[in-house]
Amino acid sequence: MILEAALLQVRPGQSTAFESAFCEAQAIISSMTGYRSHELQRCLEREGQYLLLVRWDSVAAHEEGFRKSPQYQRWRQLLHHFYDPFPSVYHYEAVAFGRDARDIDSRC
C-alpha cells in the first residue's frame, strides 16, 4: 500500500467552494482502479490549508492509472483552480517495525 500526501493551499475566501467541489471530486478518485481510501483534513492553524491523503495499491495506480485517465481531467477541472501555489505530491510507504503499532521493534 502506498500513501499519497498532498499539502493543499486554497486561495483565500475559497474554502467553502473548494470543499463543495471536493465532495463531487471524491467520487471520481474513489472509482479508480488501485484506489483504497482517502481523507481530507483541514488545518486548524492556517486558514485555507488542507492535507489530502490517498491510499493506493501502488504508485503506478496513482501516476499512470489515475493521472493519465479521462476521469482525471474532470478532477483537475473541479479542483486545480483553487490552489495557490500548486501542491507538491509525494508517495510514502510504511516502515514496518512489528506486526502492528503496539509492537515495538528492537531497532527502536
C-alpha positions as CSV (number, residue, x, y, z in Angstrom):
1,M,0.0,0.0,0.0
2,I,1.2,3.5,-0.9
3,L,0.1,6.7,0.8
4,E,-0.1,9.8,-1.4
5,A,0.2,13.0,0.6
6,A,-0.5,16.5,-0.8
7,L,-0.5,19.7,1.1
8,L,-3.1,21.9,-0.5
9,Q,-3.2,25.7,-0.1
10,V,-6.6,27.0,-1.2
11,R,-6.9,30.6,-2.3
12,P,-8.3,33.0,0.4
13,G,-12.0,33.0,0.6
14,Q,-12.4,29.9,-1.5
15,S,-12.5,27.2,1.3
16,T,-16.3,26.7,1.2
17,A,-16.3,26.4,-2.6
18,F,-13.3,24.1,-2.5
19,E,-15.0,21.7,0.0
20,S,-18.1,21.7,-2.1
21,A,-16.1,20.8,-5.2
22,F,-14.2,18.2,-3.4
23,C,-17.5,16.5,-2.4
24,E,-18.1,15.9,-6.1
25,A,-14.4,15.1,-6.9
26,Q,-14.0,12.4,-4.3
27,A,-16.5,10.2,-6.3
28,I,-14.1,10.3,-9.2
29,I,-11.0,9.3,-7.3
30,S,-12.8,6.6,-5.3
31,S,-13.9,4.9,-8.5
32,M,-10.3,4.4,-9.8
33,T,-8.6,1.0,-10.1
34,G,-6.0,0.7,-7.3
35,Y,-7.7,3.2,-5.1
36,R,-8.1,2.1,-1.4
37,S,-9.3,5.2,0.6
38,H,-8.8,8.9,1.1
39,E,-9.2,11.6,3.7
40,L,-9.2,15.4,3.5
41,Q,-8.0,17.2,6.6
42,R,-8.5,21.0,7.3
43,C,-5.6,22.7,9.1
44,L,-6.7,24.4,12.3
45,E,-3.8,26.9,12.4
46,R,-3.7,28.0,8.8
47,E,-6.8,29.1,7.0
48,G,-7.3,27.5,3.6
49,Q,-4.7,24.8,4.2
50,Y,-5.7,21.1,3.7
51,L,-3.9,17.8,3.8
52,L,-5.1,15.2,1.3
53,L,-4.1,11.6,2.0
54,V,-5.0,8.9,-0.6
55,R,-4.1,5.2,-0.2
56,W,-3.3,3.4,-3.4
57,D,-2.3,-0.1,-4.3
58,S,0.9,1.3,-5.9
59,V,2.5,4.5,-7.2
60,A,1.5,3.4,-10.7
61,A,-2.1,3.2,-9.7
62,H,-1.9,6.9,-9.0
63,E,0.6,8.2,-11.5
64,E,-0.4,6.0,-14.5
65,G,-3.9,4.8,-13.7
66,F,-5.5,8.0,-12.3
67,R,-3.4,10.9,-13.6
68,K,-3.5,9.6,-17.2
69,S,-7.2,8.8,-17.1
70,P,-10.0,10.7,-18.7
71,Q,-11.6,11.0,-15.2
72,Y,-8.5,13.0,-14.0
73,Q,-9.4,15.8,-16.4
74,R,-12.7,16.2,-14.6
75,W,-10.9,16.1,-11.2
76,R,-8.5,18.8,-12.5
77,Q,-11.4,20.9,-13.7
78,L,-13.1,20.7,-10.4
79,L,-10.2,21.4,-8.1
80,H,-7.0,22.7,-9.5
81,H,-8.1,26.4,-9.9
82,F,-8.4,26.6,-6.1
83,Y,-4.7,26.0,-5.4
84,D,-2.1,28.7,-4.9
85,P,0.6,27.6,-5.1
86,F,0.0,24.3,-6.9
87,P,0.7,21.5,-4.5
88,S,3.6,19.0,-4.5
89,V,2.5,15.4,-4.2
90,Y,4.6,12.7,-2.5
91,H,4.2,9.0,-2.1
92,Y,5.1,7.1,1.1
93,E,5.3,3.5,2.2
94,A,5.0,2.1,5.7
95,V,8.1,1.3,7.7
96,A,7.5,-2.0,9.4
97,F,8.8,-2.3,12.9
98,G,6.4,-5.0,14.2
99,R,3.1,-6.7,13.5
100,D,1.2,-3.6,14.4
101,A,1.6,-0.2,16.0
102,R,1.5,-1.7,19.5
103,D,4.6,-3.8,18.8
104,I,8.0,-2.2,19.3
105,D,10.8,-3.5,17.2
106,S,14.2,-4.0,18.7
107,R,15.5,-1.2,16.4
108,C,13.5,1.4,18.2
